[in-house]
Amino acid sequence: MRGRTHTDPLMTYAWSGDASSYRLIPAVVVFVNSEDEVRAVMAAARAEGLPITFRAAGTSLSGQAVTDGVLAVLGDGWRKLEIHPGAGQITLGPAVIVAQANAALKKFDRKIGPDPASQATCKIGGVVNNNSSGMCCGVAQNTYYTMARLRIVLTDGTMLDSGEAASREAFRVSHAAMLEGLQQLHHAVMEDPDLVTLIRKKYRIKNTVGYSLNALVDYHDPLDILIHLMVGSEGTLGFVSEVTYNTVPEHPFKSTALVPFPDPQAAGRAIIEMANGGVQVTTGVTAAEYIERRALATVEHLAPMAPLLPWLTDNSPAVLIDVTAPDLATLHSEVAKAEALLARHGATHVDFSTDEARSHALWDIRKGFFASGGAARPKGTSMLTEDVAAPIERLAEFVADMRALLDGHGYQDAIIFGHALAGNLHFQMSDDFSKPGSAEKFDSFSKALSDLVSVQYGGSLKAEHGTGRAIAPFVEAEWGAKAYGLMWRIKQLFDPEGLLNPGVLLNADDKVHIKNLKVMPPADELVDLCIECGFCEPACPSHQMTLSPRQRIAVTRERERLRASGEDPVRLKRLDEDFQYPGLDTCAVCNLCSIRCPVGIETGTMIIGQRERRRGSMARGVAGFVADHRGAVETIVRGGVGLADLSRAIVPAAAVEVITETARRLTGQRVPRVSRALVQGPGAPQVVPSRQDPRKTGFPVPITQSGRQSVVYFPSCATRMFGAPESQHDLLATPDAMLALLQRAEFDVVVPENLNGQCCGQPFQSKGFPQQAAEVGGALKKQLSALSNAGRLSVVTDASTCAKHLREFPGDAPVLDSSQFLLSQVLPRLTITQKLPVVAVHHNCSAQRLAEQPMTEAIARACADEIAVLASVTCCGYAGDKGLFLPELNAHATRFVKQDIPAGCTLGVSTVSTCASGLSEHAGVPFVGLASLLEWASRPLE
């Protein structure tokens, strides 16, 4: 496992936190990709006397995914996703993200049962190990009840597949003693009527406190008991390597409303009636999320909240409600029932809508409360979150008592929200654990919370977030000594050495919940609001190659803490030095993390600032020289690519690559890589008569004297330097295609003079040279504004990155990206003459930040019978010129792209030429500019 094991200070600290309020620095971080590697790590850890914690997405909220021992992180080897015939079942590896599984099932109107708010980030391994539920899951559709099969590895290395008869029978022989021990526990429980009653009562509501003792009541075969004890065991009993779920219906018809109430009591009474006595339904009201007024205040500035604001008072909670149905008639009927119910309970405004975009926007707000609420905390404080449940018939009073408890212990900033149909409330608050007395305050609150929830309400101290370190000291208080003793016997049967995640779920230390608490000092105003939830990580091209945005922020905080305290200068120096490659160099600064972040934190912008601060006078001088000689640089780069093209015609391409890679090694990677997918661009357009065929003459630039509508077109430097890869469709390079399309649509085109060297400035900005970026980009924007006649003409460019960057400079010209202009102004004037069967579509990072995905897809659909949007690629990692100097980032970001290319697909599109080059190299099909495809599809047939 060379290259996948880390013991250095930077990487171990980077993996020291999960989404909880705890931090432990692991002794070693190792990436595992197979059951054999899991066995090897177990053996090595046993030999070294170190405990093991398995980590999936690290969205754990109770400290389950941190350790000071061995942190075994799930790598790429656990991404199996297999839909069974009829889609009644789906088999998943533990590294599959929940949203990916549901996306694959969507076309069958099915989904998996668990639906946590973090489903766009959390992984199946964590969902199984925490028995996670969510908004619509209730009690009946969690993993425990919807699991059909589980494959596990125990601490002795034995694999058990509950779905294979041979595996089950072999296990009965090899582990007869273990199964006999479970059988004895089963009999001990069943012979105690009071204990059986307690267990059944505890699992009528959501409950993830301790082990799943309901397995000892629900099943008689010790093998089935074993498999179900694994669910919710938080990595303390074994490793889950695969799960098969029975899928549940995902009705295609849905109506959503965010409904305000005059007070919490009225909302509580309405929810009690909607809860249907706790019986889970798939038709009718399937979700009702309680959101108290203080929580609404943290998001009321967001656009989807605007219609609700006139109806909110100082004490108005709201309930986010989904009504679903298999057909439209049933939906209308169920909505009418819900409206009547809400009216009876005093709802002040009811406005159900089937608008899918509005529904998604409202649910995105709800799913983001964990982060957006955390962002409302004072800077420098840590966020604390708990997750409790009470019998649904007592919800109204439970809400009031929870508010009083929080206020009474000094957590007036706390907010309450939750899955109300299941009697499940979440709340979060903040504190600064660097201050004296803060841990003691939290301890006092935790004890009072345990008494209120477990004793007074007979509820669950952890409804769905798992026990973890946060609740381990209170498991006995909730369950009683007899049931608690059973849990210790379960741990002994599975893990007698205490190898797996010790101290999590069960812990004899009654103060563990206030130990190893995170300190989160201010480090950079751009990222101080981060609560390290990890929602950003699936979008990051360098995640699990080097660092993710969450990890870059965490390490930056630690460096700044050490700088301020002066306590360990040697460690600080090491962290600063080691941060260069994983933290700075391999960050694509695409800022897609900000889209995933509920509060829009731009980690890439922070990294640009750090790059700028590390630039010395010599580097700034070189940047200034390049800025002043942009034309020469462009000529050299384009000429270099052309020379590589020529050399490949003489020398085998593989030999050229070997030569350039050798040069790169000898120069410390300072020589750019030459890839087969990178071809010479057409350069700056030359003015020629407008009526000639661009395939014969080059670039038509019509003179604006015809009286037709005019447009200013800026061919980006990237499309001038880098051309389209070869394909079977005789495609034009992007500038050729753009100008041909504009002419075909009867536009007169104005192109800036002296284009060679003209640049939007983004390459300087991303490298940490803001002064040069402002000078270069500002000059171009000024010229474009003049050409646009003070904004009277549209200005269009052919690279999303340029369009986005140019908008940040002052000037009269509104700069449009090609997808926006081609869809609205050009496509309606064209006749599509030929189509591809299928085309792959990549949404690059700037296009995503400009929300251009629908426009790009609409154009692609006009040119093909089907489109296949790349699901595995967010930012492709080419990142301007990083594909030339750090090609490993591009390779890592696109490592699964071939899985996204359907059979029969011969072409893909992107709206940035460098992205197209990187994808062409790794996808197995050429990627071209959007304009190149549209020009081909609308080309007059001869």
N, C-alpha and C positions, 0 to 999 in steps of 0.2 A: 504493500500500500504506500510505496514511496511517492512523495508529492502530495499525499492526502492526509498526512499526519503533521500536526503542528504543536510545538511546545514553546514557541517564542512569545515574548511578552505582548506583542501587538495582536497576534491572532487569538491567543487565549483570552485576552481582554475583550476583543471584538465579539467573541462568542459567550461572554460572561452573563448576559442578560436575556431574559425573554420579555413577554409583555407584562409581566407582573412587577411588583414593587421590590423584588429581591435580586441580588447580584452575588454570584459566586464565580470566581475565576477558576476554570478547569485546569487540571495539571496537564492534560493533553486533549486536543481536539482531533478526531479521526473521522473521515468520511467512509461510510460503509455502503456497499452496493450489491451484496449478495448474502445469502444465508451462511455460506462458508466464511465470509468475512466477519459476520456477526459472531460465529463460533470462535474465530481467531481472536477477535477483540475480547471476548469473554475469557478465553484462556490466558491471554496476555495480562488482562486486568487482575485476574485471580492470582497470577504469579507475582504481580507487583503489589498485591494487597490494596488495589484501588477499586472503588465502586464505579458502576457504569450507569450513565443516564442516556437514554435514546431521545433524539430530538428530531421532530418533523419540521413544522414551520416556525416553531418558537412563538406561537401566539398564546401560549399558556398564561393564565391570569392568576395562578396561585403558586407559582414557583416550581412547577413540575419539571421544567426543561432546563434547569441550571444545576450545576454541580461543581465541587472542587476536586472531583476525580476525573474519570474518562467521560468526555462528552462525545457520543457516537452520533454523528449527523447523517441523516438519510441523504444519499447521493442520487444520481440519475438512474440507478439500477432498479428503482422501485416504482416505476411509472406505468405499470401494466394497467390497461383499461380494456376490458372485453365485455361487450354487451351480448347477452345470451339471446337465442332466437325468441322473438316475440317481445323482447325488452322487459320481460318479467323479472329478470335478474341481471346483475352487473357485477363483474369481478374486478377488484381494484387493488393496486399496490399501495403501500402506505405513504408514498410520496405524491400521489395524485391529489391535486387541489379539488376541494368539493365542487367549486363552480365549474371546473373542467368536466367532472363526471356529469353534472346536471346539463351542461351544454351538449354533451354527447347524447343524452337521453331526451332532449327537448323535442326532437322531431317525432318521438314516439308518444308524446304527451305523458312522460313518466319522469320521475326524479328519485333520488334516494331520500329516505326519511329525514335524517338529521339535516337541519338547515341553520347552522349558527350564523350570527351576524357577520362573522369574519370569514364567511365561506369563499370569498374571492381570494383569500390568502391561506387559510388553515388547510391542513392536509389530512387525509384519511387516517393515517397512523395516529394522529392526535385525537381525531374524532372518536375512534374506537377506544383508545386508552382512557379517554375522559368521559365516555358515553355522552358526548355533546348532543345537545338538542337544538333549540332555536325558536324562531318566531311562530312557525306553524306546526312544528313537530309534536308538541305536547308530550305526553308520556308514552303513547301507543306507538310512535313511529321513530323512536331512538334506535341506536344500534342494537341494544339488547334484544329488542322485539322484532327488528326487521333483518337481522343477520341470518343468513342461510348456511354459512360455512365460514370457518376461520382456519388459517394456517399459521402456526406459531413455532417458535424455537425456544426451548426451555434452557435453563442455566447450565444443564449438563450437555447441551448441544443437540439434544433430541428434537427432531422435527415431528410435529403432529399436524396432519391435515384432516380436519373433522369431516370433510366431504369425500374422503377416499376410504373405502371399506378396508383395504389392505393396511393403510396407515393406522386406522383405529384399532384393528385387531393386533397389529404388531405392538402398539402402545399398551394395550391391555396386558400383554405378556411382559414387556420390558419395564413397565411402571406399575406393576400390580400393587406394590406397597403404597404408592402415592394415591392410587385410586381407592384403595381400601381405607386410607385416612380420610378421603373426601366422603366416602360412604358413611363412615362413622359420624362425621360432622352432620351429614344429612339426617341421620337417625336421631342424633342428639337434639337437633332443632325440631323435628317432627314430633318428638315425644314431649315437647314443652309447648302446650297450647298458648301460653302467654307470649312466648317468643314468636310463634307463628303469627299470632295476631299483630304483634308489633311490626314484624317485617312486612306483612301485607299492608298495614296502615301506612308505613313509611313510603312505600312505593306507589301509593295511589296518587301522590303528587310527585313532582320532579325531585330527585334526590341523588346526589353524587357524593354523599359523605361516606367515607370508608369503602370497603369492598361491597360488591353486589351480592349481598346476603340473600336476595330473593332467588338466586340460583339454587340455594339449598332447599327452597320450598317449591319452586316451580318445576324442578327436574328430579328424577330418581336415579337415572343412569349417571354414575360418577364422571363418565367422560363428558356428558352434556353439562354437568355441573362445572367441570374444569373449564370448558370452553366459555361458558357464560360468566365465570368469575374473572376471566381475562378482560372482559369488557368493563371499562371504568377502573382498571387496576393501576393506571398511571405509570406504566412501565416498571412496576415493582415485582411482577410475577413472571414475565417472559417477554419475548419480542414478537410482535404481530407482523408477519411478512406478507399476508394477503387476506382479503375478506371478500365474500360474496354477499351482496345485499339482495333482498327481495325489494324491488322498486315499488313506489306508490304512485297513485294518479297525480298528474299535474294538469288540472282542468284548463283548457285553453281560454275560457271566458272568465274575466275577472273585473270587478269594479272596486275602486279604492276611494276612501274618504278619510280626511283628517278632521276629527269631530271634536270641537271644544265643549266643555261642560262648565257650569257655574262654579263648581267646587269639587274637591276630590271625592267626597261622599257620593255625590250624584254619579260620577264616573264609575266608582266602584260598584254601585248597585246595578248600573247598566251592564257592566262586564260580568257580574255574577249571573245575570239572566242569559247573556250571550254564551256563557261557558257551557250551557247545556248539561249541567250537573257533572262536568268534568269529562264527558264523553267526547272523544275525538271525532270530528266529522271532516269529510272532504268536499261536501257541498254545503253552501251557506256561509256563515261567518267562520272562516278558517284561521284568521289572525286578528288579534286586538291588542295593540301595544299601548300601554299606559305611559304617558309622558307628562310629568308634573310641570308646573309653570316655570320653576327655576331652570329646568332642563330646556324648555322651549326658548328661554331667554338667550341661551348660548347659540341658537341657530336662527333666531327670528330675522336676522339680517339677510338670510338666503332667499333668493327669488321665489322658490316654491312655497315659502311661508307667507308671502304677501297677502293672499286672499283671506288668511285666517286672522291677521292682526286686528282688524276692527272688532272681532268677537272675543278677544282676550281681555280679561281683567287681571288684577294683581294676584288672583288666586285660582285662575282658570287652568286646569289641566286639559290635555287633549288625548284622544284615543285614535290611533291609526288603525283603520279597519280594512280588511280584505274580505270581499264576498266572492266566492268562486263557484262555478257550475260547469257541467259538461256541455250545455247548449244555451243559446241566447234567451230563450223563453224562460228557462229555469232561473237564469241569472236575474232577469227582471223581477221574477216572483220573489226570489230570495232577497234582493235589494229592498223591495217593498216591505218585506217582513222586518228587515233590519232598521229601515227608516221609522217604522211604527214603534219598534222597541225603543229606539233612541229618543223619539219624541216623548214617550211615556216617562222617561227618566230625566227629562229636562235639558237635553242637548240643545245648545244655543244656535248651532248652524250645521246643517247636514247637506253635503254636496258630493254625492257619489259620482265618480267619473270612470269611464272605460278607457280614457286616454292613457295609452301605455307609457308614453314619455313622462307624463305627470306622476303616474304610479311609481315608476322607477326613481324619479327625483325625490319623492317623499320617502320611499324606502331607503334610498341612499343616505338621506339625512338620519333616519333611525339607525341604520347599520353603522353610521359613523359617530354615534354619540360617545362611544368609548374614547375616540380620539378627540372629537370636537369639544366634548365636556372636559377632557383632560387639558386641552389647550387653553381653557378658560381659567386654569389655575394660576396662581402667582408664579412668576419666573423663579427658578431655583428650587421649587418644591417637587416632591414626588407625587404621583397619582396613586391613590388607593382605590380598590374596587372590591365589592362583595356582591354576592349573588344568592338570594334567599328565596324561600317559598313557604307559603302557608296554605291551609285548606281554602279553596276558592270561595266558600260561603262566608269566610271572614275577611275577604280582601279589603272591603271599605275601611274597616277599623284597623287592619294591618298597615295600610298606607299611612294613616294618621299616626299610629304608634311609631312607625319607622322614622317619620319626619321629626317627631318629638325626641326620639333617641339621638338622632344625628345632631340636632340643634343643642340638646342638653349636654353633649360631650364636646361642644366647640367646633363642630363641623358644619357651620351654617352655609358654607360654600358648596356643600354636597348637593348632588342632583339625583333624582329618582326616576327610573323608567323601567320597563320590563315587559315580559311576555304574560300579559295579565290573564289570558284565558287559562293559563296553567297555575295561576296564583303566584307567579314568579316575578320578583322584583330585583332589579339591579340598582345599585347606587354607587356613586364614586365621589371621592373627596380628595383633598390634598393636604400635605404637610411637609415641612422641611426637616428631614431627619438629621441634619447637621446641627440642629438646635437642641439644647438640653431640654429634657422633659417630653419631647415629641414622641419618642418610642413608648414611654410610660403612658402617655395620653391614649395612644393607639391600643395599648394593652388593656387599659380600663374599658375602652369602648368595645373591644372584641369580647371581653367577658360579659358585658351587659348585653351585647348582641346575641351571644350564645344563650343567655337566659331568656331573652325575649322570644327568639325564634324557636329554639329547641324545646324549652320548657313551657313557656306561657302559651305558645301557639301550636306546639306539637308539630312544627314545620321542619324544613330542611335548611341547615346553615349553608349548604352549598347545593344549589338546585341543578346547575349544569356546568359550572366552571371547573369541577374537580376539587378534591380536598387539598392537595398540595401541601406546602409548608404553612400556608395561611391558616388552615383549619385543623391541621393534624392534632394540636393540643386539645381540641374541643370535641373530637370524635366520641370519646367515652361519655362526655356529658350529654351528647345527643342520643346515643344508642343504649347507654347503660352498660354496667360492668360485664354482664353475661355475653351480650352480642359483641362487645369490644374484645373480649377474650377469644371469641371465635375468629375474629379478624387476625389476631396474632397467630393463631394456629394455622390459618390459611397461608400466611406469609411464610411460616416455618416449613410447611409442606412443599411449597413451590421454590423457595429460595432460602435454604437453611443457613447459607453463608452470609446472607445480607449483602449480596453482590449488587443487586439491582435497585437503584434509586433509594438508598436507605434514608430514612427521615422524612420521606414524602409519603403522605397518606396516614402512616402510623409513626408516632414519635413520642418517646417518653419525656422529652424536654418540653416542659410547659411554657417555655419562653421562646421556642423556635420561631414563632410567628413575628417576633420583633427583633430577630437577629438577621444580619446580612441584608439589611434594608438598603435600597438604592439611595445614593446621594446624587442629585442631578443639578449641579451648579450651573449658572448661566455661563455660556461659552461663546455664543454668537447669536445676535438678535435674529438672524435668519432662521435659526433652528431651535431656539430655546423653548418653543412650544411643544417640541417633539416629546411624546411619552414612550417612545421606543416600542410601539405596538407591532411593527413589522408589516403593516398593510402595504407599504411601499415595495417590499422585496420582490414580488413576482414580476414587477415591471422593470427591474434593474438588469441590464445586460451583463454586469460583472458579478452578480450575486452567485455565490458558491464557486466563483473563479478566484476572486480576491475578496472584496468587501461589498456589502450592500449599503444603501443609504442609512439605514438604522445603525449599522456598525460604524460607518464613517462619523456619524454624529456622536455615538457613544465614545469612540476613541478620541474625538476632538474634545469632548467634555473632560475626559480624564487628563488629556494633555494640558488643557487650560487649568484644571484643578491643581495639577502638580506645579504648573508655572506660578500660580498664585500663592500656593502654600510653601513652595521651595523645599518640600520634604524629601524628595528623592531625585536629585538632578541627574543621576546616572540613568535611572529608568526613563526619565523624561527625554533625555538625549536619544536613547534607544528608540523610544516610540516616535519621536520626531523624524529620525532618520529612516526608520522602517516604514513609515507612513507614505513615503514618496511613491513607490510603485503601486501598492494595492489601494492606497487612499486617493492619490492625486492622478497618477499617470493613467490608471485603468478606469477612472470615472469618465463615462461618456458625456457627462454634463447635459444629458438629454432632458433632464427634469421631468421625465415621465413619472418619477416618484411623486411629484406634486399633484398629479392627476389622481393617483391612488390614495393620497393622503387626504383625510377629511378636512384638514385645515390648510391644505395647499402648500406645505413646506417644500421649498426648492433646495434640496441638498446640493444639486449641481451648482447653483449660484454660490453657495458657501464654498464649494471646492474651487470655483473660479477665483474667489477672493483669496483663498489660501495660495493658489498658484501665483497670483499677483504679488503677494507678500514675499514669496520665495524668489521672485525674479531679481537678479542682480543688475547692476548698471550695464554690464556687458550684454546680457540678454535683452534688456530694454533698448540698447543701442542697435543690436541686430534687428529687433522688431521695427525700429524706426527706419533702418536702412531698407528693409523689405517693403515697408509701407510706402517709402518714397520711390521704390523701383519695382512696383507691382507688375508693370508690363513685361519687364525683363524676366521676372520670376515666372510669370505665366508662360512666356515663350519657352523658357528652359524646361519647365515641368511638362508642357505639352510635347516639346521636342524629345524629352527623355522617354516619355511613354511611346512616342512614335518610333524612337530608336529601339525600344524593347520589342515593339511589334515587328520591326524589320529584322531584328536579330532572331526572333522566333521563326521567321521565314527561311533563315539560313541555318540556324542551329536548332536542334530539337528543343521544344519548350521546357522539357524537364531539365535539360542541361542549363538553360538560362536561369531557371529558378535556383538550381544548385549554386551557380556562380554568384547570384545576388545574395543568397542566404549566407554564403561564405563571407562575402563583403560585409554583410550586416553583423556577423559575429566578430569580425576583426575590428569593426568600428564602434562596437558597443551599441548596435541597433540604430546607428545614426544614418545609415543608408536606407532609403525607402525600399520596401519589398515590391517586387514586380510580379503581379499575378496575371494568369492567362485571361482572366475576366476583365482586366483593365485595358481598354483600347484607346487609341488617340482620338481626341475630340476634333470637331470641325473648326475650332477657332472662332474668331469674331466674324460675323456676317459681312459680306461685301455687297454694296448697293448694285443691283442689276435691275433691268426692266421687270415690272411686276407681272406681266402676263406669261412669263416663260415657265416651263416645267421645272420644278426644283430638283427633280431627280437628274436633270440634264445640265442645269446651270449652276446649282449651288443654292444660294439664299436669295429668294425674291424679297425685296424691300420696296413696296409700292410707294411712290411719291404721292403725298397728300394733296392732290389737285383735282380729284375726281368728284368731290362733293360727298363721297361715301363717309360712313362713320369711321373715325380714326381711333387708334389705340396705341399707347406707348408700350413697346415690348422690350424688356431687359433680359437678354440671355445670361444666365448666371455664369460665374467663372467656372463652376464645376462642370456645367454642360458644354462650355467652350473647350475645356481641357480634356474631358473624358467622354468618349463616345459610347454608342450602343454596342453591346456585344453581338457577335454574329448570330443570326437566326435563320430559319427557313422561310421567313416571310418578307424578305427584301425591305426591311424597315429603314426609315430615315432616322438620323440622329435627332435628338430633341430640338435643337434650334431650327434645323431644316423642317422638321415636322410642324413646329409651332407656326412658322412663317407660312408654310403651305396651307395649314388649316385656316389661318387668319385670312389669307388670300381667297381660299375656297369659300369662306363665309362672307366675302366681300367687305373686308375691313381694309382700310389704308393703315399702314403700320409705320410708326415712328420708332427708329432704333437709335439709341445714343451714339454719338460719334466717338471715335477713339476708344472703342470697347476694350481693347487689350489692356488688362490690368485693373479694370473697373471691378469693384468688390463691395459687398454690403458691409464688410467689417466683421462678420461673425467669426471667421477663423482667428482673428486677433483677440476677440472677446473671450472665446473659449479657452485660449491659451494663457489668459491672465494679463493681457495688454489692453486695458480699456481705453487708454488715451489714443492709441493707434486705431482701435476699433471705431472710436467716435470720429476721428479725423477722416478715415477712409469712408465709413458708412454715411457720415454726415454730408460729405462732398457728393456722393452718389445720389443721396436723397434730394439734395438741392438741385442737382442737374435734372433728375426725373420730375421734380415739381415744376421746373421751368418748361420742360418738354410737354408736360400735361396741361400747359396753359392754366397754371394755378389751380389744378385739380379738375378742370373741365373735361379732360380726357382720362379714361381709365388707364392705369399703369398695371401691367401684368408681368410676372416673372415666372420662370419654369422650375423653380426649386422651392419647396416649402420652407426650408431653413432661411432662405433669403427673404421670402415674403414675410415671415414672422419677424426677422431681425430688422428689416427696413421699416416696419410699422413702429418700431421703438424710437425712431428719430423724428424730430419735428419737420414739418413740410406740408404742402398742400396736397400732395399726391397720395390718395389711398391706394396702397400696393396690394394687388390681388394675386393669389396663387393661381397656378394654371388650372387646377381642378375646379376652382370656383368660377373662373372666367369661361373655361371651356364648356362647363355644364350650362351656365345661365345664358351665355351670349353666342357661343359657337355651335354647339350641338344642335340647337333648334333650327339652324340654317343649313344643316348638312343632310345628305342622304346616305344612310348606311348601305353599303353595297356588298359587304362580305363580313362574315363573323367567324370567330374561332369557336370550337366546341366548348372549351373551358379556358379560363385565364385565372392565374393566381394573383392575388392582390395583397400588397404589403402597405400598411399604414405606418409611414415613418414617424419619428418622434415629433417633429414640428407639425406635421399634418394632424396628429392626434391632439396636440396642444391647441391647434387652430380649429379643432372639431370638424375637420373636413372629411371624415370617414364616409358619411353618406354621399357626398359629392363624388369622391373617387369611385365608390362602388357603383354609383349610377352610371358614370361614364363607362366603366368596365362592363356593366351589364348591357350597355348599348352595343358593345363590340364583341360579345360572347354569349353563347347560349346559357352558360353557367359561370359563376365566379366562385373561387375558393379563397376566402380570406385566411391569411396565415394566422393560425391560432397559437403557434408556439413561439412566435417572434414578436417582441414589443419593439424596442430599439434594436436595430441589427448590429450595433456595436462598431459600425464603420466610423462613425463620429468624425466626419470631416476627413482628416488624414490619418486617423488612428489605424484605419485598415491598412495603411502603408507602413507605419512604424510599429504598431502593436497588433499585428494580424490575429494574435491569439484571442483578443477580445471579440473580434468579429466571428471567429470560428466558434467560440463558446456561446455567443448570443444566438447563433443560427444552428446549433448542433442538432436540433430536432426538425429543422425545416423540411427535410425530405419527406417526413411523415405527413406534412400538410399539402404536398403536391399530389393531386389525384391522378389516376390513370388517364391517359389521353391528353394531359396538359402539356403544352409545348412552350408556353410563354408566361411570364409574370410581369407585373407592372409595379412601379414605385414612383413617387414624385420627387425623388432626389437621385441624381445620377450615381453618386458614390455609393449610396445604399443599394442601388441596382447592381453595381459591380460586385459588392460583397455578397449579395444574395445569389447572383449568377454563379459565383464560385462554389457555393455550398448547397444550393437547392437542386442542382442537376438539370435545371432549365434556365435559359437566359431571361434576365429581367431587364425591362426597358422603361423609358419614360412613358407617362400616360399619353402624352401628345403623339408619340411614335405609334402607339396602338390605334388611337383614334384616327390618325392620318391614314393608316393602312385600311381600317374598316370603312372609311368614307372615300377611299380612292376611286376615282372613276374607272370603271372596267373598260379596257380597250377591246 
